[in-house]
Structure formats: C-alpha cells, structure tokens
Amino acid sequence: MVTLKEKNTQISSFTGKLLRNRFGKGPESVNVSIGERGIAIHIRNFISPVEQFLLDKEEEQALRYTRELLMKSLLPELSAYLKTELALETEELYYDWGLHNASGMIVGLFDLHSEKSEPYRGQKSVHDHVIKVSGMVQKEPVHIDSWWLNPKTLIVVREGILIILEKELLDLGYENILKTTKRKMEKRFLNQEIGFTEVLNKTLSDIYVDWDFSRDRSVIAYTFQ
C-alpha cells in the first residue's frame, strides 16, 4: 500500500514534470497536502523566461491568458493521474497564480467536501470576512464552508455567488475576462479585510481564488506563515 508520504512525493514529481512539459520550465518546488476533503498542490518560484519577459513589458493580461490555456489542457491529465495511479478522485480542480512572487496553488475537492466540516476556532470570523467581500464584489454566497487542510492552508468553498450580469457574460463567451476581473477585485478586497487573522493567531502569506462557473462554486485558499 502506498503511504501518504509516498503519494505526496509522487504527486509532486508528476506535477513538476507536467508543468515543465507544458511551460518549458519547471517550478523550484511543489508541496502537496492531502486531507479527507481535498488536496492542495502549492507551487513555488514558477515562471518561464518568456513569461518573465511579458511581465517586464507589463503584459500581465497576455501572461494570464496563456496560463489559462495551458492549465486547461494540463488539469485533466493531472486529475486522471490522481484517480488511476493513486485512487484520489477529484472531480473539481481549481487553480490560481500569485505573479508577484511566482507562486501558484492547485486545489482538488473530494466528494467529502460537500459534507459540513467540523468547526474550528475562528471559523465564524473567516466566514463573515468572506461573506462580506463576496457581497461587495458580487453577492453573498448561498452556502459557505471552510476547513484546515494543513496547519498553514485554509480552504474556503462558496456556492451561489454569480449575479445575473455575470451569467450573461459567460453565455456571451467572456469567461476569461470575467475570471481575470473577479480575481483582481476579490483579491484586493480579501487582502484589505484580514482582521480574522488575529482570531486565528496566524500571519497571512498569500491568497488564491478560482471559480467553477458551471457549478457556481468558488474556492479560496489562504496560506499562512
């Protein structure tokens, strides 16, 4: 039987190779955490020379668009590997990049994520914070839940946050523009409203946000020092 440590190592190695094959350069490190409700793959120091050139030329939009295309082709292969090789079934995979520090996060949800999580100290503060920001950018979620995947990674899942205008934009084929705009806005507000970290007694390191528009679901991954 494959141990949890061996699974982590295998996923880290496979993800690094996938990224290297797609982008021409692999990340400095890939750290994997597997829990009962999901998996997080934290990628550090990952930017290719071409992408660095785009950033230097202030072409962030072109960089993000390129990564979106490559990740859409990469994620099904990662999902298939997790299922066939390690019996980890992730029907939903989310991802985001922190271009300011060349980091990234891929989050996969297992079936168990739909069951209500066990409460933890500060959970209400986290939920209040996310609900407030969601209401400012689009609308308050119909459902919200969160849990610690490891001592440094907090996962928040929101459902029912799309407004009618966003649904119309999606129908017109503006998914990439909508996602880029929402990311920029939400992360700005999420970074401003961080009083909940005092309740958790932790120092925030980074925030990653992604959406599955077809499910009207969003995942936020907070990482702490």
N, C-alpha and C positions, 0 to 999 in steps of 0.2 A: 504493500500500500504506500502511495506517495504521501510523504509528510507535508505539513503546511509550509515548512521552511523550503522544502524542495519545490513545491508549487510556486511559491514566491519567486524563487530563483529561475524557474523555467519560464514563467510569465515575463519576468524582467528581461531575460535574454531574448525571448521571441519578440517582444515589443520593440526592443532596441534594434533588432535586425529588420523588422518591418519598417521602422522609421528611416533606417539607413538606406534600405532599398528604394523607398518612395522619394526621400528628400536628398539622397546623395551624401548625407552626413548624419551620424547617429548622435544621441544625447550623451552628456557626460555621465549621467546616472539615471536609473529607473528604479524607483522604490515601490514595492507592491504591498498592499494591505488587504487581507481577505477577512470578511466578517460574515455573520449569519445572514445579513440583509443585503450585502453588496460587496463590491470590490473597488478599490481606488488604486490607480497607477499614476504615481507622481513623477513627472519627467523634469529633469533639471539641465540647464545650460544646453539648450537645443535651438540652434539657429544656423542655417546654412549660409555660405558666403553670398549667394545670390539674394537671400532674404535680408542679410545684413546690409547689402547694397541698397535694397529697396527702402529699408528703414533710414539709412543715411540720406537718401534722396527724399525722405518724408512721404514715401508711397506706402503708408501703412495699410490702406484700403486694398491695394493690389496684393500685398503680402497675405492679408487675412483671406481674401478671395481664393488665392492659390492653395492655402492650407485647407480651406473648406473643401475644395475639390479633392485634394489628396486624402483627407481624412475620411471622406465619404466612401472612397474606394478601399481604405485600409480597415475600417471598423468591422465590416462583415467578415473579413479574414481573421481578425482578432477574436471575434465572437465565436466563429466556427472552431478555432483552435481551443478556446476555453472549454467549449462543450465536448468536442470529440476526444481531446487529449487529457483533460483534467476534470471532466464531468461537472463543470461550472456553467450553468445555463443563465446567460444574461440576455434577455430579450430586449433590454434597453441599454444603450451605451450613450453617455454624454461626455462632452469634452470642451475644454476652453484653454486659452493660452494667455500667459502674462508676458507680453512682449517687453515690458520694462526690465524684466530680469531673466528673459529667455527660459521661462518655466512653463509647464503645462500639467493638466490633470485630465485623466480619463476615468469616469465613474460608471460602473456597471451595476444595475439593480437586479437582485434575485427576486423570485416570486414572493418571498417572505416580507419584502419591503411594504407590501400592501396591508400587512397586519400592523396594528398600532404598536409603537415602540414603547419600551419601558421608560418612564420619566427619569430625568436626571436633574441635578442641581442647576438651576439657571435656565431650564428649558422654556419656561413661560417668557422670560426676558428675550430669549432668542426668537421665539415665535412672534412676540409683539413687535420686535425690531423688523423682522422680515415682512410681516403683515403691513406695517406702516410704510415701508419702502415700496412694496408691491402696489399699495393704494395710491402712492404718489406717481408711479410710472404708468400703471395700467389700472388694475383693480385688485381689491383684496382677494386672496385665494379662497376658494370654496373649501379646500382641505389643506392642512399643513401638518407635517410630521418631521421629526429630526432624531438623530442618534449619533453617538460617537463610534466611528469605525475603528479608530485607534486613539491613543491619548492626545494626538496632535491634529486629528482630522475629524471635523464635524460635518455631517451630511444633512442637508435640509431639502425636503421634497415638497413642492407646491403643486396643487392641481386647481384648474378652473380660474385662470388669470387672464386669458385672452379677451380683449374687448372686440366689439363688432368691427371697428375700423381695421384692426389687425387681421381679423379673419378675411376681410375683403382684400387686403393687401396680399395675403397668402394666396387667395384664389386667383389674383392677377399675376402671380409668379414672382413676388418681391420678397421671397423668404430670406435670401442672403442679406439684403438691405435692412430688413426688419430685425434680423438677428443681430447684425452689427450695431444698429442704432440702440436696441434694447440693452445690449451688453454694456455699451458705453455709458448709458444713462443709469442703469441699475447699479453698476459697479461704483459709479461716482457717489450715488446716494448711500449704498451699502457701506462704503468707506467712511462716509461722514457720520453715519448713525451707528457708532460702535460702543455705546455705553454698556451694552450687555457683556462686554469682555471683562468688565470689573466684577460682575456677578460670577462669571466663570473663573475668575482669577487667572487669566491667561493673556498673553500678548499676541495680538493678531499678526500673522505673517503675510497671508495672501487670500484672495477670494477668486473663485472660479464659478462661472454661471453658464448654464446651457439650457436649451428647451427642446422638447419633442412636441412640435406644434400639432401633429396629428392626434396626440393623446391629450393635448392641452395640459402638459406637465412640464415642470422645470426642476432642475437640480442645482443647488448651490453647495459648493464645497469650501468650507473655511479651513485654512491651515494655520496652526499656531506654533510659536517657538517653543 
